[in-house]
Amino acid sequence: MVVLPVPAEVTVILLDVEGTTTPIAFVKDILFPYIKENVKEYLQTHWEEEECQQDVSLLRKQAEEDSHLDGAVPIPAASGNGADDLPQMIQAVVDNVCWQMSLDRKTTALKQLQGHMWRAAFAAGRMKAEFFEDVVPAVRKWREAGMKVYIYSSGSVEAQKLLFGHSTEGDLLELVDGHFDTKIGHKVESESYRKIANSIGCSTNNILFLTDVTLEASAAEEADVHVAVVVRPGNAGLTDDEKTYYSLITSFSELYLPSSS
């Protein structure tokens, strides 16, 4: 087995989620299709609730900003006809959500509705998050060795907590010291990693970042963060240059902590 020694100065392990802790297939084949298949029913059930109305109003605002885009789907404002308008209104929101998802957009409005739908689904036991089998034992071991473990994902902090709180392995939130999303900055910008170190209260070179995306690895490295690229089934392939340049692992169990020897 390949063994990658963790530098002695590392006290924090920062984890990406999709393609690193969790199979891309779970996100692509379960999480996102769930939204498309259930958004209409969800809106019909929750329409009168304040949270749902806030979600719709954010989506409407986004739709107005998108009106110049090719194929953009508008969401009309309520005309005051109440129940008569409702089916058309709900259908417009459904069409808009499906249009945004077909373009793989990451708008705050879309992410907010998705987060609320997933929360309802996880709470009702309609889905459980999947993690690669090496993840939980490794994270427990790191914590026993005194490491802190943080998550950094483009999925919202709320969505991250849902995944870790409702997994096939049970509630894993106690294994995580904190969560970061793109509110702190994008994952391909080195400044984001400096802000994360600042927020944790450590130096960037005290952090080891595990990700499957080399653009993120490169940005982290630029900020003096240690990096290993995680190779998992279903992930995008790496070029020969990337394979030569980066430290690669195929399982978290391949990380060797000097302090645990």
C-alpha positions as CSV (number, residue, x, y, z in Angstrom):
1,M,0.0,0.0,0.0
2,V,1.1,3.5,-0.8
3,V,1.9,5.5,2.4
4,L,1.9,9.3,2.3
5,P,3.5,10.8,5.5
6,V,1.7,13.8,6.8
7,P,4.1,16.7,7.5
8,A,4.8,17.2,11.2
9,E,3.6,20.8,11.2
10,V,0.1,19.7,10.1
11,T,-2.6,20.1,12.8
12,V,-5.7,20.5,10.6
13,I,-7.0,18.2,7.8
14,L,-9.4,20.1,5.5
15,L,-11.7,17.9,3.4
16,D,-13.5,18.4,0.1
17,V,-16.8,16.4,-0.1
18,E,-17.8,15.4,-3.6
19,G,-15.3,12.9,-5.1
20,T,-13.2,13.0,-1.9
21,T,-15.3,11.8,1.1
22,T,-18.5,11.0,-0.9
23,P,-18.9,9.3,-4.3
24,I,-19.6,11.7,-7.2
25,A,-22.3,9.2,-8.2
26,F,-24.2,9.8,-4.9
27,V,-24.4,13.5,-5.7
28,K,-25.0,13.1,-9.4
29,D,-27.4,10.1,-9.4
30,I,-29.2,10.5,-6.1
31,L,-29.0,14.1,-4.6
32,F,-29.7,16.1,-7.8
33,P,-32.2,13.9,-9.5
34,Y,-34.2,13.9,-6.2
35,I,-34.7,17.7,-6.7
36,K,-36.0,17.4,-10.3
37,E,-38.3,14.5,-9.4
38,N,-39.7,16.0,-6.2
39,V,-39.6,19.8,-6.6
40,K,-43.3,20.1,-7.8
41,E,-44.6,18.0,-5.0
42,Y,-42.5,19.9,-2.5
43,L,-43.7,23.3,-3.7
44,Q,-47.4,22.1,-3.6
45,T,-47.0,20.9,0.0
46,H,-45.0,23.8,1.4
47,W,-46.2,26.7,-0.8
48,E,-48.0,28.6,2.0
49,E,-45.0,28.4,4.4
50,E,-42.9,31.5,4.8
51,E,-39.6,29.7,4.1
52,C,-41.0,28.4,0.8
53,Q,-42.2,31.9,-0.2
54,Q,-38.7,33.3,0.6
55,D,-37.2,30.6,-1.6
56,V,-39.6,31.4,-4.5
57,S,-39.0,35.1,-4.2
58,L,-35.2,34.6,-4.3
59,L,-35.7,32.4,-7.4
60,R,-37.9,35.0,-9.0
61,K,-35.3,37.7,-8.4
62,Q,-32.6,35.4,-9.9
63,A,-34.9,34.8,-12.9
64,E,-35.2,38.6,-13.5
65,E,-31.4,38.9,-13.4
66,D,-31.2,35.9,-15.9
67,S,-33.8,37.4,-18.3
68,H,-31.1,38.2,-20.9
69,L,-29.8,34.6,-21.0
70,D,-30.6,32.3,-23.8
71,G,-33.5,30.0,-22.8
72,A,-34.1,31.7,-19.4
73,V,-37.3,30.7,-17.7
74,P,-39.2,33.6,-16.1
75,I,-41.2,33.3,-12.9
76,P,-44.2,35.6,-13.0
77,A,-45.2,37.6,-9.9
78,A,-48.6,36.6,-8.3
79,S,-51.4,38.4,-10.1
80,G,-53.8,38.4,-7.1
81,N,-56.0,35.6,-8.6
82,G,-54.8,33.4,-5.8
83,A,-55.6,29.7,-6.3
84,D,-56.3,30.1,-10.0
85,D,-52.7,31.2,-10.6
86,L,-51.1,28.6,-8.4
87,P,-50.6,25.7,-10.8
88,Q,-49.0,28.0,-13.4
89,M,-46.9,29.7,-10.8
90,I,-45.6,26.4,-9.4
91,Q,-45.0,25.1,-12.9
92,A,-42.9,28.2,-13.7
93,V,-40.8,27.6,-10.6
94,V,-40.3,23.9,-11.5
95,D,-39.3,24.8,-15.0
96,N,-36.9,27.5,-13.8
97,V,-35.3,25.1,-11.3
98,C,-34.9,22.4,-14.0
99,W,-33.4,24.9,-16.4
100,Q,-30.8,26.1,-13.9
101,M,-29.9,22.5,-13.0
102,S,-29.5,21.6,-16.7
103,L,-26.8,24.3,-16.9
104,D,-25.3,23.1,-13.6
105,R,-25.7,26.5,-12.1
106,K,-24.7,27.2,-8.5
107,T,-26.9,30.3,-7.8
108,T,-27.7,31.1,-4.1
109,A,-31.4,30.9,-4.9
110,L,-31.2,27.4,-6.4
111,K,-28.9,26.2,-3.6
112,Q,-31.2,27.5,-1.0
113,L,-34.3,25.7,-2.3
114,Q,-32.2,22.5,-2.9
115,G,-30.9,22.7,0.7
116,H,-34.4,23.0,2.1
117,M,-35.7,20.1,0.0
118,W,-32.8,17.8,1.1
119,R,-33.3,18.8,4.7
120,A,-36.9,17.6,4.5
121,A,-35.8,14.4,2.7
122,F,-33.1,13.5,5.1
123,A,-35.3,14.3,8.1
124,A,-38.0,12.0,6.8
125,G,-35.5,9.2,6.2
126,R,-36.1,9.3,2.4
127,M,-32.3,9.3,1.8
128,K,-29.0,8.8,3.6
129,A,-25.6,10.2,2.6
130,E,-23.0,7.8,1.4
131,F,-19.3,8.0,2.3
132,F,-16.4,5.9,1.0
133,E,-15.7,3.1,3.5
134,D,-12.2,4.4,4.5
135,V,-13.5,7.9,5.5
136,V,-15.0,7.4,8.9
137,P,-12.3,5.1,10.4
138,A,-9.6,7.4,9.1
139,V,-11.2,10.6,10.5
140,R,-11.7,8.9,13.9
141,K,-8.0,7.9,13.9
142,W,-6.9,11.5,13.0
143,R,-9.0,13.0,15.8
144,E,-7.6,10.5,18.3
145,A,-4.1,11.7,17.2
146,G,-5.2,15.3,18.0
147,M,-5.9,16.5,14.5
148,K,-8.7,18.9,13.8
149,V,-11.0,18.1,10.8
150,Y,-12.8,20.7,8.8
151,I,-15.0,20.5,5.6
152,Y,-14.7,22.9,2.6
153,S,-17.2,22.3,-0.1
154,S,-19.0,24.3,-2.7
155,G,-22.2,22.8,-1.3
156,S,-23.7,25.1,1.4
157,V,-22.7,24.6,5.1
158,E,-26.4,23.6,5.7
159,A,-26.2,20.9,3.0
160,Q,-22.8,19.7,4.4
161,K,-24.4,19.3,7.9
162,L,-27.3,17.3,6.4
163,L,-24.8,14.9,4.7
164,F,-22.7,14.4,7.8
165,G,-25.7,14.3,10.1
166,H,-27.7,11.7,8.1
167,S,-25.2,9.2,6.7
168,T,-25.4,5.4,6.2
169,E,-22.9,5.4,9.1
170,G,-25.1,7.5,11.4
171,D,-24.6,11.0,12.6
172,L,-21.0,12.0,11.9
173,L,-21.2,15.7,12.9
174,E,-19.3,15.1,16.1
175,L,-16.2,14.1,13.9
176,V,-16.1,17.5,12.3
177,D,-14.7,20.7,13.9
178,G,-16.2,23.1,11.4
179,H,-17.6,23.8,8.0
180,F,-16.7,26.2,5.2
181,D,-18.5,26.9,1.9
182,T,-18.1,29.4,-0.9
183,K,-19.2,32.3,1.4
184,I,-15.5,32.3,2.5
185,G,-14.4,32.4,-1.2
186,H,-14.3,30.1,-4.2
187,K,-12.2,26.9,-4.0
188,V,-10.0,27.8,-7.0
189,E,-8.9,31.1,-5.3
190,S,-5.8,30.9,-3.1
191,E,-7.2,33.7,-0.9
192,S,-10.0,31.4,0.3
193,Y,-7.4,29.1,2.0
194,R,-5.7,32.0,3.8
195,K,-9.2,33.1,5.1
196,I,-9.9,29.5,6.3
197,A,-6.5,29.4,8.1
198,N,-7.3,32.7,9.7
199,S,-10.8,31.6,10.7
200,I,-9.4,28.4,12.3
201,G,-6.6,30.3,13.9
202,C,-3.6,28.5,12.4
203,S,-1.0,29.1,9.6
204,T,-1.8,27.9,6.1
205,N,1.2,25.4,6.4
206,N,-0.6,23.8,9.4
207,I,-3.3,22.6,7.0
208,L,-3.4,19.5,4.8
209,F,-6.2,19.8,2.1
210,L,-7.6,16.7,0.5
211,T,-9.4,17.2,-2.8
212,D,-10.0,15.4,-6.1
213,V,-9.8,18.7,-8.1
214,T,-6.4,19.8,-9.2
215,L,-7.4,23.4,-9.8
216,E,-8.4,23.6,-6.1
217,A,-5.2,21.8,-5.1
218,S,-3.1,24.3,-7.0
219,A,-5.0,27.3,-5.4
220,A,-4.4,25.8,-1.9
221,E,-0.7,25.2,-2.6
222,E,-0.3,28.8,-3.7
223,A,-1.4,29.8,-0.2
224,D,1.2,27.4,1.3
225,V,-1.3,24.8,2.3
226,H,-0.2,21.1,2.0
227,V,-2.2,19.1,-0.5
228,A,-2.9,15.6,-1.5
229,V,-5.1,14.7,-4.5
230,V,-7.7,12.0,-3.9
231,V,-8.2,9.5,-6.7
232,R,-11.6,7.8,-6.5
233,P,-13.9,5.7,-8.8
234,G,-16.0,8.0,-11.0
235,N,-13.7,11.0,-10.6
236,A,-12.3,13.0,-13.5
237,G,-9.0,11.6,-14.8
238,L,-5.7,13.3,-14.2
239,T,-3.1,14.2,-16.8
240,D,0.3,12.5,-16.6
241,D,1.8,15.8,-15.5
242,E,-0.7,16.1,-12.6
243,K,0.0,12.5,-11.6
244,T,3.7,13.2,-11.4
245,Y,3.4,16.6,-9.7
246,Y,0.8,15.9,-6.9
247,S,0.9,13.5,-4.0
248,L,-1.9,11.1,-4.8
249,I,-3.9,8.8,-2.5
250,T,-6.8,6.4,-3.3
251,S,-7.9,6.0,0.3
252,F,-7.6,8.1,3.5
253,S,-6.0,5.1,5.1
254,E,-2.9,5.8,3.0
255,L,-2.1,8.9,5.1
256,Y,0.5,8.3,7.7
257,L,0.5,10.5,10.8
258,P,4.0,10.8,12.3
259,S,2.4,11.5,15.7
260,S,0.5,8.2,15.6
261,S,3.6,6.1,15.2
